[in-house]
Amino acid sequence: MTLELIIDVLSETFSTVLIILLPILGVALVVGIAISIFQAATSIQEMTLTFVPKIIITAIAIVIMLPFMADKMISFTLKIFNMITTVIK
């Protein structure tokens, strides 16, 4: 196992993780900013107002993005399994 192969595997791992997580984190960020703006405009400082909508919308985003995330994870896993067989030889 060479250093180049390890670097390639790690860089692909990090890029796959980013591709999977960025849409969900983006949705949570947009919802959080929208709720913060709403709280600043209305002077409502209720703590549950920030958590409940963010959790619900993030869960909905996860359910919607689940086929995409599963496809990316399955293809990455198959690529790693194929790479294991070539490295062992």
N, C-alpha and C positions, 0 to 999 in steps of 0.2 A: 504494500500500500504506500503510494508515494504522497509527498506533501501536496502536490498539485491536485490529486484526487480528493484528499481531505478538504482542501480549500474549496474545491468545486462543490462537494457535498454540503459543506457548511453554508456556503453562499446560497445554494439552492434551497436549503432548509430555511434560512432566514427570509429569503424572498417569498417562499411559499407561505410562511407564517404571516408575513406582512400582507400578502394578497388575501389571505383568509380573514384576517382580523380588521383590516382597515375599513371595510364597509360598515361593520358593526360599531367600531369605535367612532367612525364619522357620524353615524346616526345618533349615537349617544352624545357626541359633542354638540351637534346641531340642536338636539332637544334640550340639552343643558343650557346652552346659550339662549335659546328662545324662552325657557322658563326663567332664567336670570333677568332677561330684559322685561318680561312680564312682571316679575316681582319688584324690579326697580321702578317700573311705571306705576304700579298700584300700591306700593309700600306694604305689600303683604310679605311677612317674613316667617311663614309657616314652613317648618322643616320637611314635613311629609309631602308638601307640594313639589319639592325638588326630586324626591326619590321615587314616588309611586309612578308618575308618568314616564320617567326615564326608564324604570325597570320594565314597565309594560311595553313601551315602544321598542326597547332593546330586545325583549323576548320575541316580539313580532318580527323584528328584523332578522333575528336568528332563525326563526321558523321559515321565513321567506328565502333566506340565503342558504338554508341547509342543503339543498341539492347541489348548489355550486361548491360549497365548502366540502361536501362529501366527495364530489368528483375530483377536486384538487387533491384532497388527502389520499384518495385511492390511487390516483395516478402517480403521486409522489412515492407512496409505499411500494407500488409495483416496480417503479424505477429503482428504488433502493434494493428490493429483493433481487432484481435482475443484476444489479451492480455487485451484490454479494456473491452471486454465482460466478461472475467473471473475475472477481478479485481472488477467490479461493483457488481457481485454476492456475 
